[in-house]
Structure formats: C-alpha cells, structure tokens
C-alpha cells in the first residue's frame, strides 16, 4: 500500500502540537496525581478546554525548525540559528534552561560552539520531528542533521542520540500504515542501529536501555513508566522522591524511552495513544510532543480526530507549515 506522505507530514507535526497541548497542564505532576482529576480523559478535555489553551516551546521550536528547513532547502546553519533566535520574540512558552540560555547567547552574537550548554535534557529531541520528515529518504543526512541541530544548543551526547533515535523512528514510521502494522523487532533494530558503533559511552548505555525496553514491552504502562521514568539519570540529577513512581525525567534518554514505550503500547488508535502520552507524568508535555510525533507519523492526519486538532491553537498554521515542509522535501528528493 502506497502511503500518503503529505498526510503523514501533517499528522506528525500536528501530533507534536496535540501531545504538547494536552500534556502541558500536567507538567511536573505525578501520573497517579493526574489520574485523580478525571474518570474519562476525553470528557475532561471537552469540559476544561480553557486549561488546554496553548502548546509550549516544544511545538514552537518544532515549527521554527520546520521554517528553517523550508527556507534553507534542508539543513542550513544560518537559517537554523536565525529561526531559533526568532523564537525569542514569540515569546517562548515554558522553555527549558538549556535551550533558552544557549539561544539568548546566539542572539547576541556568541558562536554556537560557545553558546551551547552541556545539557543532556530533552530540548533537542522535542523539536526534531521536521528533520525526521525532511530527510526520510536520506538516512545518512538525517543523522548528520539531527546531530548538527542538537549541538547548537545542547552539546551533551545524550541529546544528540535522542534526536537521532526519534528522527530515525519517524522516517521508519512514515513507510508504515496502521492497516498493515509493523514489526517491533524491526523498529528496535532500526533505531538502535542509528546510534550503534559510536564508541560513546552514553550512546552505548542508551542502546542497553533500548534493549531492556524491547524485552519489557509486555509490562503494563504504569509499571513500565515506573521502571523507565529515570532511565540513565545519574546523581545528582536523579530524583529520589519519585523513585518507584511514574514521573518522567527531562533527561533525554528517560523521556525518549518512555515516549517510545507508550507509543508501542497504544498502536490501536491515535486518540488512545496521545491520551496516554499526555498523562505520563513528570515532563508530560514533552512526552506528549515526542510520542505525538511518532503517533502522528504512523497514523497520519486522516486518523486524527477533528476535535483533537481543534484543541490546538493556530492548527491551520501548523497544517500549512507541514505542507510547505512536504513541498520542500519533494523539491529536494523527488
């Protein structure tokens, strides 16, 4: 079955925005606490639209990265930096320290090599979807662009690895359809191979954690989130008070693994998947954004319920940006 790539591009970027928007009110809360607010999440969203009024920096930077790829006909450092600096005028919504501190330095002329923070946070992975989309036919270029786009703000190897894994996962899912499905074994082979043979200790640790995830997919979501919520986190960043609870850490590896876990557990519908992602606990908006990019790339626009699209502010702009990114991709690769 031939896939409709425009539908997939639009689904992916809207998936980021929907997950981000739905997860934003729950950021910093335990999953167990989030589930005391409602019996039916869909009804809760319908009755409380005022608290789901905006997405965050996750979607903002995803859109700016999309614009940079469109204007630069692919990865162009000058366009990327310009768009990241433009983000400061949006203004940023709930930005992470690593991103905003680095980009403020870029604004005042500091070279990116000096501006980047040594952060292993998930701020580069949350915005990576456009690279997974644009370079889906050129995996070598995808990996290069994922790394380059990451180290502008985050020099830590975990940030680069997370960006590669999610970009590669998106490229993989663009070729799959819910009607046929896909092999999870193949999925893991693809994403693990994308960061193999690096000789970097963090990347090797990430591979070990992904392999653990692969053999634990039969766990209930709550149990899996407890197991992987702080995967890879070292002292002094480990949050002891949340040990044994579902609270996804903003460290890249933790967030990516939890996002992938929920996505793979909820392949029956976009709606079920996005609701689980947005209520993950901890960094819920970013789990929603990252997992939403995977769900959107897999299910596509036509399988996203209209009421969820309407939850997102400026959804027409996101649709248009997705179309322009798709057109830029076609011009470059087809």
N, C-alpha and C positions, 0 to 999 in steps of 0.2 A: 504494500500500500504506500503510495507516494504521500509524503507529508506536506502540509501547507505551512511553509516556513514563515510567511508573514503572520499567520495565526499564532505560531509558536513564539515569534519575537514579541508580539503584543501580549500574549499570555505571560511570558517571562517577566517583562517589566511591570506589568500590572500585578503579577504575583508578588514582586518585591514590595510594591506600594500597599497592597491589601494586607499582607502579613505584617508589615511595619505599622500600618494604621491600627490594625486590630490589637497588636501586641503592645503598642505604646502606653496605654493606660495601666498596664500590668508590669511595666519595667520595675525591677527591684523588689518584686513580691515573690514569696514562695508559691510554688504551684498549689500546694494544699490550701493556702490562703485564697488564691484566685478562685478556686472551685467552691468557696463558700459564698461567692457573690451571685451565683445562678444555679438553676437546675438544668436549664436549656440555654446554651450559649447563643444560639441563633435568635431566640426570643429576646435575650438580654441585649444583643446588639440592636435589634429593631426598636426596643423601648428606651435605649440610652444612647441614641446617636450623637448626642452632644459631647459625650466623652471620647468619641472616636472621630474628632473633628480634624485631625491632622496626622500626616506621617512625620517622620523625623529626618535627621541628617542622612540616614541610610538611603532613603529614596532620593533626597536632594542630590547627594553626591553621585548616585547611580545615574540620575538624569544629566548632571554636568559631565560625567564621563562619557555618556552617550553623545552629548553635543560635541565633545572634543573629537570623538571618533568620526562623527559625521563631517565636521568641518575640516579635519585633517586627513580624511580618506584613510582612516586607520590610526594607529598609534603615532602621535607626533608630540614630542615632549613639550614644545612651546604651547600647543593648543591645550594639552592636559593641564599644565600649570596655570594657564590663563583661566580656564574654566573652574579649577579649584579655587583660585583667588576670587573669581566672580561669586562663588558660593558664599563668601563672607558678606555679600550685600543682600542675600536672600531675605532675612538673615538666617544663620544656622539654627536648627531646632534640635536641642538635646545633644550637642556634639560631644564626642569623646575628646579627652585631653590630647592624645597623640595626634589626632587629625588637625584639630584647630590650632594647636601651638605651632605645628610644622607649617601649616598653610599661612598663618599670620606672618611667619618669617619669610615665606616665599613672596608675600605681598610687598614686603619692604626690601626686596632685592637680594636676600640671602640665597646663595646657591643651594639647590635641593640636597646636595651631598651633606651640607652642614645643617640644613633645616630639618631633615628627617629625625624623628625621635627613635630611640631604641625600644620601641613598644612592640610587644607581641600580641597586642589587642586585635579585636576582630574588625577594626575600622577599614581595612583594605578589602577584606572578603565581602563585607556587606554591600560594597559598591561594584563588585567585579562582574556582575551579570552581562553588561554590554560587551565585554571582551570575549566571554564565552559565546555570545551570539555572533559577533562580527567575525571572529576567527574560527568558526566551527568547521570550516573546510581546510584549515591550515593549522594543525595542532602544534607544530614547532613554533610558529609565530604566536599562537595562543599562549604558550608557556612563556615565551620571551616577553610578550606584552603584559602578561599577568605579573611577572616579577618586576618589570620596569614601573608599572603603575603602582605597585605596592611600595617599593623602596623610596618613592618620592616623599612619603610621609612616615613610613614605618620600616626601619632598617633591620628589624629582628627577623630571623629566618622563619619563624613560625607564621608570621604574617604573610610572607611570600608563598609558603607552602599551602596555606589555607586558600589563598587566592587562586593558585594553580588548580587545586583539587576541585573547587566549586566551578571554576570556568570550564574545566575539562568535563565535569559531570553534566553541565548544561549542554555542551556540544554533543555529548553522548545521548542525552535525552531528547534532543531535537529530532533525532532519527527514529525515535520510538513512539508508539501510539498506545493508549490505554486499551484499545480493542485487541491488540496482539500481546502487549506487555513486554517484559524484558527479563533477562536472567540477572539476578542479583550477583551471582558469581562473576559474570562478565562485567557488571557495573563496578564491582570492587577491583577486579583486575585492571580495568581502565584507569580508575582514579589513583590506585596505588602505583601503577607503572608511571604515571605522570610525575611522581616525585621520587622515583627509585634512582639508585646509582648516583646520588648527590654527594655522598661522603659526609654529609652534615648530620651531626648527632641528633639535632631536633627533628630533621626530616625522617631519620630512621626511627625515632621514637614515635612520630606521627604514624608511620606505616604500621608499627606494632599495635598502636591503639586502633587503627582502622581494621586490622586483622582480628582484634578482640571483638570489635563491634560486629564484624561479619559472622562470628560464631555465637553471638548473643542476640541475634535478631528475633529469636522466639520469646524473649523477655517481654512482659507487659510494659507499656510505655512508662508508667510511673517508676517501675523498678529500673528500667534502662536509663532513665534520666538521673535517678539517684546514683547509679553506677558511673555514668559518664559526665555528669554535670561539671566536675572539676578535673577532667582528664588532662593530664600533662602539666597541671599547675604545680609550681614549686613554692616552697617557703621563700619569702614572707607573704606571697600573694594568695596562698591557699586560705580559704575562709572556713575556719574550723567550726564556727557556729552553724554552718549549713551542712556539715558532714552528715550523711545519711538522709538528706532531704533533696528534693528536686528544686535546684536553684542554679540555672546555667550561668557559669562564669564567663566574663567577657574576654577571656583568653581565647585566641583564635582556634586552637585545636579543640578545646572544650565545646565552643559554640558550633563549629563545623560538624563535629561528630554527633552532637545532639540533634542538629538540624537534619543531617542525613538519616539518622536513626528514625526520627518521627516521619520523615518523608517516606521511607521504605516501609514503615508500619501502616501507612494510610494511603495505599495506592488505589483505593476503590473510587474515590471522588476528590475533586479539588476542594470542595467545601469542608469535608471531614478532615482533610489534611491541613488546611490552613487554620482551622479552629484549634487543632491540637498544637500546631506550631506557635500560635499567638498566645497560648495559655501555658507555655512550657515552664514558666517561672524563671526568675533571675533576669537575664538580658532578653526578655521576651520579644521586644520589638526587632532585635537583630536576628534572633532565631526565626521570627516570622518573615523577615526580609530575605534571609539566605535560603531558608526552606521554601519560601514562597517563590523564589527564582527557579528552584528545581521543579516545584509543582506546576508553575506556570509554563515552563519549558516542556514539560511532559504532557500536561492536559491541553494546553493551548487556550486561546481566548474563547473559543466557542463552547468550551465546557466550564467556563467560569460563570456562576450565576450573576445575573444582571444586578441584583440587589447588593452583591458584594462589590461590584465595580462602582456602583453609585455611592458606596461608603467613602470612596477615595476622592479627596478634593482634587480638582483640576485633572480628572481622569481623561478628559478629551485631549489635554496637552500630552499626557503620557502616551496615549494612543498614537498621536501624531509623531511624537519623538520616536516611538517604536517603528513607525512606518518609514520615517526618514533614515533610521539606522538600517533597516532592512534594504532600502533602496541603495544606500552607500555600500552595504555588503554585496548586493547584486552587481553593482558597478565594478567593484574590485575583483570579485571572484567568479562571476557567472558570465 
